[in-house]
Amino acid sequence: MSDRRKLCWGQRTYVMGVINVTPDSFSDGGQFLDPAIAVAQGQALWQAGADILDIGGQSTRPGAETVPLAVELERVVPVVRSLRAVLGPEPLLSVDTTRVEVAAAALEAGADWINDISGGTYEPEILSLAAERQAPIVLMHLRGTPQTMQQLTDYDDVVTAVHTGLAERREAAIAAGVQPDQIILDPGIGFAKTAEQNLELLRRQQELTTLGCPLLVGVSRKSFIGKILNQPDPQQRIWGTAAACTAAIAHGADILRVHDVAAMVDVARVADAIWRSPLATPLR
């Protein structure tokens, strides 16, 4: 196995590059809908230093409509297969889906991971698939669906609620046969959370490290950054994203899911030198 496929949690922060094979994603919808362009983007992200490439064919922005299964399969599977053929066995490929059929087809085409924003709640069989295929699975905290989630932000304490929800999803995955060391947790920044709740999650993110799983944090280009900066264009939020990524690393993030890979690889390298060096005092 290549050294680049070996993820040693706690030693450094890993970078997951986003490949949206969709016409309507909030940040880059339509840019990579053509499979050839999506594959070229995957190659570019890999060369820029991404450790994991995350391919998705269903937008999960607020209000996004669910696409038919056949459409999601048609978008995702050829890109996964082509990336595996072009880049060989070294890259870790992740499929961003909530559907068990898409996950199964992507794994068959060469994907390594499943990244499920529903945490295995939309189609619970996806947990059994991960167990059967011994595939790492990312379980995210989410209330409702992309159509309803922004009306479901009433928490007594958002961090406690996310901690409880992720603990439940972790136990559900283990009950389905997933090995504990194959589970990655995601607090779901921007999913059923207000801008202030996103900031609170980042401030207190270290409380989630008590769950004992690696943490994936996705802040890239998100609207809470745009609100702070008064920047409506997601592609102009790179420096705000860098600041949020640095905070995530300082508070225990193991993986950053980002669009601007080259810049965030540099961010992670410097933040790791500060927060993960042998002389640093960890926050967790």
N, C-alpha and C positions, 0 to 999 in steps of 0.2 A: 504494500500500500504506500502511495506517495505520502511524504511528510505533510503535504498541503491538505491531505484528506484527514489527517489525525488532529482532532480538536481536543486540546488539553485545557479543560475549563479552569479558569482562574489565572492562567499564565498570561493570556493576552485577550484582547477583544477581537472578535471575528466580525467580518463585514459581509452582509448578505445584499447582493445587488438585485434590484427590482426590474423585472421585464414584464410590462403590462401589455399583453396581446389583446387589447380591448380598444374600442372606439371612444370610450366615455370615462376612463379613469380621471380622477380629479387633477392630476399633475401633468400627465403626458398622454392623455387619451388620443388614440389614433396614430401616434407617432410610430408605433411598432406593431400595428395590426397586420401588416404584410409579413408573412413568416420569414422571408429572406432578410428583411430589415431587422426583425426580432432576433434572428440568429446572429446577424452582424453585431447587434447591440450586446448580445451575450458574450461574444468573443471580445468586444471592446471592454466590457466590465471585468471579464476574467483577466485580461492583460493589465487592467488598471489596478488589480490587486484584490478583487472580490474573492472571498473564500467559498461562498455559496451563491448560486444563481437561483432566483425564485421566480418561477414562470406562472402567470395567472391569466385566465381567459374570462374572468367574471369581475367586473368592477364592484368594489365594495364601498365606494364613496356614499355619503348620505344621499338617500333618494334613488340610488341606482336600482334599475329594474333587473330582475333575474332573467338570464338568457336561457333558452332551451338547452337541454343536456347535449344534444347533437352539435349545437353551435360551440359550446365550451370545449367539447372533445376535439372538434375540428380546429379550434384555435390553439389548443395546448399541446396535443400529442405530437403533431409534426415538428413543432419547435423543440420539444424535449428530445425527440429522436434525432433531429438534425444536430442539435448542440452536442449530444453524446457522440455522434459520428465525427463531427468536425473537431471537437476538443479532446476526444479520447476519454479514458477512464478517470482522469485526474480530478476534474471539477466535481464538487458536490452540487447536485441539481435538486431543487425543491419544487414541488407542485403546490401552488396556492389555490386550494379548492375546498369546498365543504361537501363535495359529492363523492361517494364511495366509488362510483363507476369511473369518474375522471381520475381519481387517485390511483385506482387499479391500473387503468390504461397507461397512465404516466409512468408508474413504476415499471410496467412491462416494457415501456419505450426507453427506459434508462434512468428515470428519476431515482433519487436516493431517499428523499425526505418527503413528508406530507406537512403542509402548513395550513391548518384549519382555523379560520377566524371564529368559527362557532364553538371551538373547543370540543368538537364531537357531539354537539347537541342537535344539529340539523339532521344528520344521518349517523346515528350511533354506531352503525356497522363499520364506519371508517376506523374506529378504534380496534375492532377485531382484525381488519385488514392490516393495520400497522403491526399488530401483534404477529399475525401470520407471516408477513413479509419481513419481520424484524427491521422495520423502517422507523427511524426517528420521527417523532411527530410533535409539531408545535401546536399547543393548545392556547387559544387566546380567550380573554375575558370579553364577553359581549352580552348585552341585553337586546332582545328583539332581533330585528333584521335591519339591513341598510335602509329600508323604507321607513322603519319606525324607531330606530335606535335613538335619534336625537330628541324624542319625546319621552325617553326613559332614563332621565338623568337625576332622578330624585333619590339621593343616598343620604342616610344618616351620617356615614363616614365613608367616603369613596375608597380609601385605601383598605379599610377593614372589609368592605364588601368585595373588593377585587381579590383580596387575600383568601376570603372564604370561598368565593366562586372558583378560583384557580385550584384551591385544595380539593374541592369537590370533583373538578374535572380530572385532576391527577389521579384521584382514587378510582374514578370511573374507568380511566385508561388502564390502570393496574388490574382492576377487576376483569377487564376484557382480555388481559394477557400481555399487555405492553410491559416490557421491563422498565423499572424505574429510571435506569440510566439512559433510556431512549426518549425521555419526555423533556421537552423544552416548554417553558411557560412564557406567555406574553400578556402584559397588563392591559393591552388594548387601548393605547393612547389614541384619543379621537373617536373611539367607538362607544357611543352611549355615555359620553363624558362632555361636560362643558369645558371651555377654555381654562377656567380656574381649577376645575377638577383635574385636568391634565397636568397643570403645574403642581398641584398638590401630590399627585402620583409621582412626579419626578423628584419632588423634595423629599418624599418619604419612601422612595423606591426600595431602599435597603430593607424595609420591613418585609418585603416579598421574598428576600433571599432566604428567609427561615423555612421556606417551603422545600428547600433542598434540591431544586432543579435549576439548570441554567436558565437565565432570563434573556429573552429576545425583546428588544425595545424598538419600536418604529415611530420615530418622530418626524421623519423626513418630509419637508415642505408642507407640513400640515397647517390647518387653518388657525390653530391657536398661535402659531408663530406669525402668521400673516396678521392676526389681530394685534399682537404686540407691536409689530413693525409698521402697521398700516400699509401692508403690502399685499394687494389682491392677486398678484401673479405668483403662483406657486413656484415657478422656476426661478424667481428672484429672491427666494428665501434661503439661499445656501448658507449665509453666515449665521442666520438665526438657527438653522438646522445644526450647524457646527457647534453652537453654544449648547443647544439642547442635548446633542450627542455627548459632549464633554460631561455635562451634568449626569447623564445616564451612566456613563462609565464610572464616574466618581462614586456613584451609589450602587454599583454592583452589576451593571449590564454585562452580559457575556457576548451578545450578538447585537449589532446594529443593522436594521433593515433600512437601506437607503437607496436613493436614486443617483446621487452624485458620488460615485464610488471613489474616484481618485482623491478628491478632497477629503472625504471622510476616512479613508485609509490613513492619511496624514494626521487627521484629528485624533484617530484612535492611537496611532503610534506615540504621539506626544502625551496624550492623556494616560496611556499605559505607563509611560516612563515616570509620570508623576504618581499615579495611584497604584500601580502594580509592581513598582520596583521593590527590591528586598528591603529597602529602608523606609518605604512608605507605611503609614499606619492605615490599614484598610478600614472602610466604613462598615464592614460586616464581619 
